[in-house]
Amino acid sequence: MTDAVQLSPLPQWPDYGLTDDLLPTLERWAADGKRAALATLVSITGSSPRPLESEMAICEDGEVQGYVSGGCVEAAVRVEALECLKDGQPRTLDYGAGSPVLDIQLTCGGRIGIFVRPIPDLATHVAARKTARDNRLPITLVTDLNSGSMTFRDEMCPTGLEAGRFFRPYLPLLRLVLAGGDPVTLAILNLSAAMGLETILIRPYGPPEPPPGLPSTRYLRGNLEAALPTLPLDRWTAVYSLTHDAHSDLMLTAHALKSDAFCVSILGSRRKIPGRLEALRAAGVPAEAFDRLHLPAGLEIGAQAPMEIALSILAQMIAKQPQ
């Protein structure tokens, strides 16, 4: 235990584990001039409640963000991370079945390895990740599991261990381009905000002000045809049209299918699918692009209420996201 910090127990309700995106927290700590350690799930034997590459950030004052197990080891990881910040030495933590740490076992019955190391220059670390995010480019953190040294590669490398180094890619935030103005659209906006999605709303000739909670910079209300060339559609972007206007739906969908958007869809009934496919072909959409078109919008879960439909649409988007 570090002498400078009197640790309080972790919250009984682990809201610190609700998000995988640690960058905003690291950015806040860097702005406050604080030091931090990073804990990464680098090995799994058997089952694990969290996937490989899951992370937990630990501040020198004891604050944490992120989750590396099902709640079984987070308190112990925090203690080790604070010791790591005190002595400057990385460490590999071994928990679960067959581990020498007998007083911490995993309810899933598996075994996990967590690598903890201090971030030597938090401001520089944050700046590298923020630059990549602002430019919507992938970046990979490469950690030497012997020395704890960390370097960034300006590319997306597969997650995993190679020659004593662990590769942890950070991808651009999933972006959702949404067109519409009905209750389902509003329900999607509410859920997407809670999920941390970067959402852009299009409502041609809509109200001057965006819906509550949506930044005005992500609200396009002018002519749809004029707005289309300004849309940033990359391979981490999904496009859903909920305008209830056949011409607008077709225009947006055809444009999106000619881009790199990974998932494109239109809200509507199944009986409209053949006509929409024919119209999109007539609009010059290449045949290979139809692999990214998913009609109708949303997974089939029997959804009827706006929030239910919104849930089905976002679940479809997550299921189709690039890996």
Secondary structure, DSSP 4 states (H G I P E B T S, - for coil): --TT--PPPPPSS-GGGS-S--HHHHHHHHHTT--EEEEEEEEEES--SS-TT-EEEEETTS-EEE-SSSSSSHHHHHHHHHHHHHH---EEEEEETT-S-TT---TTS-EEEEEEEE-S-HHHHHHHHHHHHHTT--EEEEEETTT--EEEESS---SEEETTEEEEEEPPPPEEEEEE-SHHHHHHHHHHHHHT-EEEEE-TT--SSPPTTS-GGGEE-S-HHHHGGG----TTEEEEEE-S-HHHHHHHHHHHHTTT-SEEEE-S-GGGHHHHHHHHHHTT--GGGGGGB-SSSS--S---SHHHHHHHHHHHHHHH---
